[in-house]
C-alpha cells in the first residue's frame, strides 16, 4: 500500500497553516473553509474547481470579512456552467440550480417546497431568475451559502 505524502503549507486564502497532500489538496481550512487545490492555484480566476468561488474572488471575500467559500453571482453562474448542479441558501431556504432533463431547461428549484422555475439557458436564468418577485442577482448579497448541489 502506497503511503500518502503530506506537507504543511499556507492556505491560499487566509495564509493559515494546513496539511496538504502530494497533489496540493487539503481538507477544509479550519480558519476560512477553503479547500486547497493546486488546480485552483494554477487557475485563480476559474470558479468551481474544488470550491464554488474562484481563488481570487475567495481572497476578496475573505479580506472583506465574508466567508471565503461564499461565491459572488458571476462565480456561481460560472460554476453552474462548468459543473451543472449548484445550490445556495437565501433567507434560510435552500435553492438548487440544475438541468431539468424532462423539460430540457435550467431549473431554479426551491428544495423545501419543490417549486420550480424554468429557463431556456444561463443567460435567461441570469436575467430573469426571481425569488418572491425580485431578481436573484439583486438579492445575491443576502445569500448566506453556496455549494455544489447536495442531496435534495
C-alpha positions in Angstrom: 0.0 0.0 0.0 1.4 3.4 -1.0 1.8 5.8 1.8 0.2 9.2 1.3 2.7 12.1 1.5 1.6 15.2 3.4 3.3 18.5 3.9 2.5 21.8 5.7 1.7 24.8 3.6 -0.2 28.1 3.9 -3.8 28.3 2.9 -4.1 30.2 -0.4 -6.9 32.4 1.0 -6.1 33.2 4.7 -2.5 32.0 5.0 -3.4 29.7 7.9 -1.0 26.7 8.1 -2.6 23.4 6.9 -1.7 19.9 5.8 -1.9 19.3 2.1 -1.3 16.1 0.2 1.1 15.3 -2.6 -1.4 16.7 -5.2 -1.7 20.1 -3.5 -5.2 19.4 -2.0 -6.3 19.8 1.6 -9.3 19.3 3.8 -11.3 22.5 4.5 -9.1 25.1 6.2 -10.2 25.4 9.8 -9.9 29.1 9.6 -11.7 30.1 6.4 -13.1 26.9 5.0 -11.2 26.9 1.7 -10.4 23.6 0.1 -6.8 24.0 -1.0 -6.3 22.9 -4.6 -3.2 23.0 -6.9 -5.6 23.4 -9.9 -7.3 26.4 -8.3 -3.9 27.9 -7.6 -2.9 27.4 -11.2 -6.2 28.9 -12.4 -7.1 31.5 -9.8 -9.8 33.1 -11.9 -11.8 29.9 -12.7 -14.8 29.2 -10.5 -16.0 25.7 -9.5 -12.7 23.8 -9.2 -13.0 22.5 -5.6 -14.8 25.5 -4.3 -17.6 27.5 -5.8 -15.8 30.8 -5.9 -12.6 31.3 -7.9 -9.4 31.6 -5.7 -9.1 35.4 -6.4 -12.7 36.0 -5.5 -12.4 33.9 -2.4 -9.5 36.0 -1.3 -11.5 39.2 -1.9 -14.5 37.8 0.0 -12.3 36.8 2.9 -10.5 40.1 3.0 -13.8 41.9 3.1 -15.0 39.9 6.1 -17.3 37.5 4.2 -16.8 33.7 4.1 -14.2 32.6 1.6 -16.5 29.9 0.3 -19.4 32.2 -0.5 -19.5 32.8 -4.2 -20.4 36.0 -5.9 -23.2 35.8 -8.5 -20.9 35.5 -11.5 -18.8 32.8 -9.9 -22.0 30.9 -9.1 -23.1 31.1 -12.7 -19.7 30.0 -14.0 -19.7 27.0 -11.6 -23.1 26.0 -12.8 -21.8 26.1 -16.4 -18.7 24.1 -15.5 -20.3 21.7 -13.1 -24.0 21.6 -13.8 -25.6 21.4 -10.3 -25.2 24.1 -7.6 -27.1 25.3 -4.6 -27.4 28.4 -2.5 -29.2 29.4 0.7 -31.2 32.6 0.9 -33.3 33.6 3.9 -32.7 30.1 5.4 -34.2 28.4 2.3 -32.1 26.1 0.1 -32.4 26.5 -3.7 -30.8 24.3 -6.3 -29.9 25.2 -9.9 -29.7 22.2 -12.2 -30.6 21.0 -15.6 -34.2 19.7 -15.9 -33.9 16.7 -18.3 -37.7 16.4 -18.6 -38.1 20.0 -19.8 -34.7 20.4 -21.3 -34.2 23.7 -19.4 -32.3 25.1 -16.5 -34.4 24.8 -13.3 -34.3 27.0 -10.2 -35.7 24.7 -7.5 -36.9 25.6 -4.0 -35.6 22.5 -2.3 -38.1 22.8 0.6 -41.3 23.2 -1.5 -40.1 21.7 -4.8 -41.4 24.8 -6.6 -39.6 25.2 -9.8 -38.8 28.0 -12.3 -37.5 27.0 -15.8 -35.1 29.0 -18.0 -34.0 28.4 -21.6 -30.3 29.0 -20.9 -27.9 30.5 -18.5 -28.4 34.0 -19.9 -32.2 33.6 -19.4 -31.5 32.5 -15.8 -29.1 35.3 -15.1 -31.6 38.0 -16.5 -34.9 36.5 -15.2 -34.5 34.3 -12.1 -36.7 35.7 -9.4 -37.5 34.9 -5.8 -40.5 36.5 -4.3 -40.8 38.8 -7.3 -37.2 40.1 -7.0 -34.3 39.3 -9.4 -32.0 36.8 -7.9 -29.0 38.9 -9.0 -30.3 41.8 -6.9 -30.9 39.5 -3.9 -27.4 37.9 -4.1 -25.9 40.0 -1.2 -28.3 38.2 1.1 -27.2 34.7 0.1 -25.5 33.0 3.1 -24.0 29.9 1.5 -23.1 28.5 -1.9 -22.1 24.9 -2.7 -22.2 22.1 -5.2 -25.7 20.6 -5.1 -26.1 18.2 -2.2 -28.9 15.6 -1.9 -32.3 17.3 -2.4 
